[in-house]
Amino acid sequence: MERIFGTYYIETPYDPEKAAAVLAGEQSSGTFVAVPGKQKS
């Protein structure tokens, strides 16, 4: 399995750790197949 790494720089008025967790969650749930309960952005 090939791994891809990325570096993100974010500006946020929120707690950076919480903002990073949300960003990571969004990046890891990307799919081209509809997932029940997942809203489109």
N, C-alpha and C positions, 0 to 999 in steps of 0.2 A: 504494500500500500504506500503510495506517495503522499508525503505531507507537504502542505503549503503553509508558510508562515507569513504573517503580515504585521506591520507596525501601524498603529493608529494614534493620531494626535487629536484630542478632543478639547473643546472649550465648553464648559458647562457651569451654570450657577448652582448645580446640585453637588452632592457629595461625589467626588470623582470615582470612588470605589463602586458606589451604587450605579453610577452612569456607565462605568465600564462593564458591569455585570449585565445591564440591559443591552448594551451594544453587543456583547459576546453572545447573549441569548438570541438576539435577532440574526446574527451572522450564522449561528449554528443550526437554525431552523429553516433555512432557505430551501425551497423545493419547487419543482415544477408540477408536482402532484398536489391536488387539493387535500388539505389535512383538516378533518372535522374539528371545529372549535377554534381554528386559527383564522383570524381576520386578515383580509388583504390590506396592505398599506396604501 
